[in-house]
């Protein structure tokens, strides 16, 4: 039996607390009676008792130091999601400085501030394109050169290497994160649909991808934190996390749109064509610095190569079981997405 140390009432810091995962983690911790510190570059929203907002940057020693004051547990979610393989040096530097340098800074300051435990949100791309059809955490790190994959791997390695000497760490590798209020991936889809753009999907629909509903991910992150105690098998480990029902990325979008009650023309781009287009978008962005790519080569690969993993390790060590299955998660997401669509 794994010993746990409940978070209830413990002061916690959520980096990237204005993001989709961050907001939901803050709400869950607040519900557990935890005083919550939030560090984000975004300005504070409406004030909430028990939540203290620090507008700052994970790359700044002073900003992280202030946010870490009196903190027991850090949930590090701050990152730039940019899957570019070809980019200007300035773009590369910015992304590396946040995803890698920011993580290293959070680790240094957390240790010096007496933080006891740190849960890092990594990604399924840690093993991107590496024999990912039902594999587990023993799969090697990806060799993909896109910025998101390479920087998330470097950050995860730093977190796992930092475990010990007073600071206990672990990493969660979620599949595609979705749920009501997600505005980056599915918000962009909804906005495109509102403009009358057809639903575009890549590949033949055979490849499958892991997804994780937001409530499932938050539950796993809390479980991981509570199991970061001396002698626990969780310390220094990474965990794939999903709903355990992989689905093709294009089919996921098709199902979401159907649940929203919309009918849109479907355009299916063959993988070679989509990859060539993605590479062209990236090169144009690299050369001219404008016209951010509509999609990248890495985006296409996630849709046409199997990327799903076993979550047996999370079940064993974290006691994790998905609270919400994908069908129900899609239904809940579609209800809110339709309301967002109607509001545009």
JONOR-V538340 format. One record per pair of residues at least 12 apart in sequence whose C-alpha atoms are under 7 Angstrom apart, sorted by the first residue. I is the first residue (numbers start at 1). J is the second residue. D is the distance in Angstrom with one decimal. If there is no record, write none. Layout:
I & J & D
I & J & D
This chain:
2 & 232 & 6.6
3 & 227 & 6.6
4 & 226 & 5.2
4 & 227 & 4.8
4 & 229 & 6.8
5 & 226 & 4.9
5 & 227 & 6.4
5 & 229 & 6.9
6 & 226 & 5.3
7 & 226 & 6.2
8 & 32 & 5.2
8 & 33 & 5.8
8 & 34 & 5.8
9 & 32 & 6.8
9 & 33 & 4.9
9 & 34 & 4.2
9 & 35 & 6.7
10 & 34 & 5.1
10 & 35 & 6.6
10 & 72 & 6.2
11 & 34 & 5.5
11 & 35 & 4.7
11 & 36 & 5.8
11 & 70 & 6.9
11 & 71 & 4.9
11 & 72 & 5.5
11 & 73 & 6.9
12 & 34 & 6.7
12 & 35 & 6.4
12 & 36 & 5.0
12 & 37 & 6.1
12 & 71 & 5.4
12 & 72 & 5.8
12 & 73 & 4.8
12 & 74 & 5.7
13 & 36 & 5.8
13 & 37 & 4.5
13 & 38 & 5.7
13 & 68 & 6.7
13 & 71 & 6.5
13 & 73 & 6.4
13 & 74 & 4.7
13 & 75 & 6.1
14 & 26 & 6.9
14 & 37 & 6.3
14 & 38 & 5.0
14 & 39 & 6.4
14 & 74 & 6.0
14 & 75 & 4.8
14 & 76 & 6.0
15 & 38 & 5.9
15 & 39 & 4.7
15 & 40 & 6.2
15 & 75 & 6.4
15 & 76 & 5.0
15 & 77 & 5.5
15 & 78 & 5.3
16 & 39 & 6.0
16 & 40 & 4.9
16 & 77 & 5.4
16 & 78 & 4.0
17 & 38 & 5.4
17 & 39 & 6.2
17 & 40 & 5.9
18 & 40 & 6.3
18 & 42 & 6.7
20 & 182 & 5.9
22 & 77 & 6.5
25 & 218 & 5.9
30 & 50 & 6.9
35 & 50 & 4.9
35 & 51 & 6.0
36 & 50 & 6.2
36 & 51 & 4.7
36 & 52 & 6.2
37 & 51 & 5.9
37 & 52 & 4.8
37 & 53 & 5.9
37 & 67 & 6.2
38 & 52 & 6.2
38 & 53 & 4.8
38 & 54 & 5.7
39 & 53 & 6.4
39 & 54 & 4.8
39 & 55 & 5.8
39 & 56 & 6.0
39 & 67 & 6.4
40 & 54 & 6.6
40 & 55 & 5.2
40 & 56 & 5.5
40 & 57 & 6.4
41 & 55 & 5.2
41 & 56 & 4.9
41 & 57 & 5.7
42 & 55 & 6.2
43 & 55 & 5.8
54 & 67 & 6.3
58 & 102 & 4.8
58 & 105 & 6.9
58 & 106 & 6.5
59 & 98 & 6.3
59 & 101 & 6.4
59 & 102 & 4.4
59 & 105 & 6.2
61 & 105 & 6.7
64 & 106 & 6.5
64 & 109 & 6.7
65 & 109 & 6.0
68 & 110 & 6.5
68 & 113 & 6.5
69 & 113 & 6.8
71 & 115 & 5.8
72 & 115 & 5.0
72 & 116 & 5.5
72 & 117 & 6.8
73 & 115 & 6.0
73 & 116 & 6.1
73 & 117 & 4.9
73 & 118 & 5.7
74 & 117 & 6.4
74 & 118 & 4.6
74 & 119 & 6.3
75 & 118 & 5.9
75 & 119 & 4.9
75 & 120 & 6.1
76 & 119 & 6.2
76 & 120 & 4.8
76 & 121 & 6.2
77 & 120 & 6.5
77 & 121 & 5.2
79 & 98 & 6.5
79 & 99 & 5.2
80 & 95 & 6.3
80 & 99 & 6.4
81 & 148 & 6.0
82 & 147 & 6.4
82 & 148 & 5.4
83 & 146 & 5.4
83 & 147 & 5.4
83 & 148 & 4.8
83 & 296 & 6.6
83 & 298 & 6.1
84 & 146 & 5.1
84 & 147 & 5.5
84 & 282 & 6.8
84 & 296 & 6.3
85 & 145 & 5.9
85 & 146 & 4.0
85 & 147 & 6.1
86 & 282 & 5.8
86 & 283 & 6.3
86 & 286 & 6.2
87 & 282 & 6.9
87 & 285 & 6.9
87 & 286 & 4.5
88 & 286 & 5.1
96 & 151 & 6.1
99 & 151 & 5.9
99 & 152 & 6.6
99 & 155 & 6.5
100 & 151 & 5.9
100 & 154 & 6.3
100 & 155 & 5.0
103 & 155 & 6.1
104 & 158 & 6.7
111 & 167 & 6.0
115 & 167 & 6.5
116 & 166 & 6.3
116 & 167 & 5.0
116 & 168 & 6.2
117 & 167 & 5.4
117 & 168 & 4.6
117 & 169 & 5.7
117 & 225 & 6.8
117 & 228 & 6.3
118 & 168 & 6.3
118 & 169 & 4.8
118 & 170 & 6.7
119 & 169 & 5.8
119 & 170 & 5.3
119 & 171 & 5.8
119 & 221 & 6.9
119 & 225 & 6.2
120 & 170 & 6.2
120 & 171 & 4.6
120 & 172 & 6.3
121 & 171 & 5.8
121 & 172 & 5.1
121 & 173 & 6.4
122 & 152 & 6.1
122 & 156 & 6.1
122 & 171 & 5.9
122 & 172 & 5.5
122 & 173 & 4.8
123 & 152 & 7.0
123 & 173 & 4.0
123 & 174 & 5.1
123 & 175 & 6.6
124 & 173 & 4.9
124 & 174 & 5.5
124 & 175 & 5.2
124 & 240 & 6.7
125 & 149 & 5.6
126 & 141 & 5.5
126 & 142 & 5.8
126 & 149 & 6.3
126 & 152 & 6.9
126 & 153 & 5.5
127 & 139 & 6.6
127 & 140 & 6.3
127 & 141 & 4.9
127 & 142 & 4.5
128 & 142 & 5.1
128 & 144 & 6.9
129 & 142 & 6.7
129 & 305 & 7.0
129 & 307 & 7.0
130 & 142 & 5.9
132 & 306 & 6.0
132 & 307 & 5.0
132 & 308 & 5.8
132 & 309 & 6.3
133 & 306 & 5.4
133 & 307 & 5.9
133 & 308 & 5.4
133 & 309 & 6.4
134 & 308 & 5.5
134 & 309 & 4.3
134 & 310 & 5.4
135 & 309 & 4.9
135 & 310 & 5.8
136 & 309 & 5.6
136 & 310 & 5.3
137 & 239 & 6.8
137 & 240 & 7.0
146 & 298 & 6.8
156 & 171 & 6.7
160 & 236 & 4.7
160 & 237 & 6.5
163 & 235 & 6.7
163 & 236 & 5.3
168 & 228 & 6.0
168 & 235 & 5.9
169 & 228 & 7.0
169 & 235 & 5.6
169 & 236 & 5.4
170 & 234 & 6.6
170 & 235 & 5.7
170 & 236 & 5.0
170 & 237 & 5.0
170 & 238 & 5.8
171 & 237 & 6.3
171 & 238 & 4.5
171 & 239 & 6.3
172 & 238 & 5.7
172 & 239 & 4.9
172 & 240 & 6.2
172 & 241 & 6.7
173 & 238 & 6.9
173 & 239 & 5.6
173 & 240 & 4.6
173 & 241 & 5.7
174 & 212 & 6.5
174 & 240 & 5.9
174 & 241 & 4.6
174 & 242 & 6.1
175 & 210 & 4.8
175 & 211 & 4.6
175 & 212 & 5.6
175 & 241 & 6.4
175 & 242 & 5.7
176 & 210 & 6.3
176 & 211 & 4.4
176 & 212 & 5.9
177 & 211 & 6.0
177 & 212 & 5.1
177 & 213 & 6.0
177 & 214 & 6.3
178 & 212 & 6.5
178 & 213 & 5.2
178 & 214 & 5.9
179 & 213 & 5.7
179 & 214 & 5.5
179 & 329 & 6.6
179 & 333 & 4.9
180 & 332 & 6.6
180 & 333 & 4.5
180 & 336 & 5.5
180 & 337 & 6.9
181 & 336 & 6.9
190 & 341 & 6.0
191 & 341 & 7.0
194 & 341 & 6.5
198 & 264 & 5.7
198 & 265 & 5.0
198 & 266 & 5.9
198 & 267 & 6.7
199 & 264 & 6.2
199 & 265 & 6.1
199 & 266 & 4.9
199 & 267 & 6.0
200 & 266 & 6.0
200 & 267 & 4.7
200 & 268 & 5.8
201 & 250 & 4.9
201 & 267 & 6.4
201 & 268 & 4.9
201 & 269 & 6.2
202 & 250 & 6.6
202 & 268 & 5.7
202 & 269 & 4.9
202 & 270 & 6.1
202 & 271 & 5.9
202 & 274 & 6.6
202 & 300 & 6.4
202 & 303 & 6.2
202 & 304 & 6.8
203 & 268 & 6.8
203 & 269 & 6.0
203 & 270 & 4.8
203 & 271 & 4.6
203 & 303 & 6.8
203 & 304 & 5.4
204 & 270 & 6.9
205 & 248 & 5.8
205 & 250 & 6.5
205 & 251 & 6.8
206 & 248 & 6.5
207 & 248 & 5.5
207 & 303 & 6.5
207 & 304 & 5.2
207 & 305 & 5.2
207 & 306 & 4.7
208 & 246 & 5.5
208 & 247 & 4.7
208 & 248 & 4.2
208 & 249 & 6.8
208 & 306 & 4.9
208 & 307 & 6.1
208 & 308 & 6.5
209 & 246 & 5.1
209 & 247 & 5.4
209 & 248 & 5.6
209 & 249 & 6.2
209 & 306 & 6.1
209 & 307 & 4.7
209 & 308 & 5.1
210 & 242 & 5.8
210 & 245 & 6.9
210 & 246 & 4.6
210 & 247 & 6.7
210 & 307 & 6.5
210 & 308 & 4.9
211 & 242 & 5.4
211 & 243 & 6.0
211 & 246 & 6.5
212 & 241 & 6.9
212 & 242 & 4.3
212 & 243 & 4.9
213 & 243 & 6.7
213 & 324 & 6.9
213 & 329 & 6.0
216 & 322 & 5.5
216 & 323 & 5.7
216 & 324 & 6.6
220 & 320 & 6.3
223 & 318 & 5.8
224 & 318 & 6.0
233 & 317 & 6.9
234 & 317 & 6.4
239 & 313 & 6.7
239 & 314 & 5.8
240 & 309 & 6.8
240 & 311 & 5.7
240 & 314 & 7.0
241 & 311 & 5.9
243 & 322 & 5.6
243 & 325 & 5.9
243 & 326 & 6.2
245 & 326 & 6.7
246 & 308 & 6.2
248 & 303 & 6.7
249 & 303 & 5.4
250 & 303 & 6.9
256 & 330 & 6.1
256 & 334 & 5.8
259 & 331 & 6.3
259 & 334 & 5.7
260 & 334 & 5.0
260 & 335 & 6.5
260 & 338 & 5.3
271 & 304 & 6.8
274 & 300 & 6.6
275 & 297 & 5.1
275 & 300 & 6.2
278 & 295 & 5.6
278 & 296 & 4.3
278 & 297 & 4.9
279 & 296 & 6.4
279 & 297 & 5.8
281 & 293 & 4.9
282 & 296 & 6.5
